[in-house]
Amino acid sequence: MNAFWAYFWPIFTLSFALGAIAGLLGFRRRRRNSVFVAAAVLSLAGAALWHGPLGAADRFAAGVERSAKATLADWEMPQVQAHLHRNPLSRRLLLSGEADDFQRDRLVEIMSQIPGVGRATWDRSGGIPLIGEAAIVSALGFLLGLLLAYLVELRRRYNAQWEW
């Protein structure tokens, strides 16, 4: 399960579209700040809805943990368990169970390569929350949508000066 396509792409697309629409509307009005703020809030709300009530975070976590369990079965390590860090959910994979030092180091390398895993570790520390990463992706998509709308508006204003 690729984190970009499975989780972040819908958030980015929605935010990009909201940014482009807000830019097309806002750059032609005097009170553009209210349009931009409303669209930015909608963008972040869409990311929060995608993460929680629409269940994308749970589907993502289930897919990553299923891949981790399959990887452990392939490497014949039934005594080791792998789960994503929760409360809040992050892309850090927590490993637990019995393993010697060599197995611990090698399992961290192997499990870090699973698509969707940010980092694998044996300690209980959490990483960046997945909702935080979603907010960052949402803001990036919104700003790129605004940039596209700004370039379109610049072209429209430049072409408006010519009379044929």
JODA-V965316 format. One line per field, one symbol per residue. ss: DSSP state (2 for helix, 1 for strand, 0 for the rest). psi: psi as a letter, one per 40 degrees, with the letter a starting at -180 (. if undefined). burial: I if it has 16 or more other C-alpha atoms within 10 Angstrom, else O. A space follows every 10 residues. Layout:
ss: ???
psi: ???
burial: ???
This chain:
ss: 0022222222 2222222222 2222220000 0222222222 2222222222 2000022222 2222222222 2222000001 1111000001 0111111000 2222222222 2200000011 1000000012 2222222222 2222222222 2222222222 0000
psi: hhdddddddd dddddddddd ddddddeeid gddddddddd dddddddddd dcdeeddddd dddddddddd ddddefgeeh ihiihigihi ehhhiiahii dddddddddd deehhehdii ieieiiahid dddddddddd dddddddddd ddddddddde ehh.
burial: IOIOOOIIII IIIIIIIIII IIIIOIIOOO OOOOIIOOII OIIIOIIIOI IOOOOIIOOI IOIIIOIIIO IIOOOOIOOI IIIIIIOOII IIIIIIOOOO OOOIOOIIOO IIOIOIIIII IOOOOIIOII IOOIIIIIII IIIIIIIIII OIIOOOOOOO OOOO
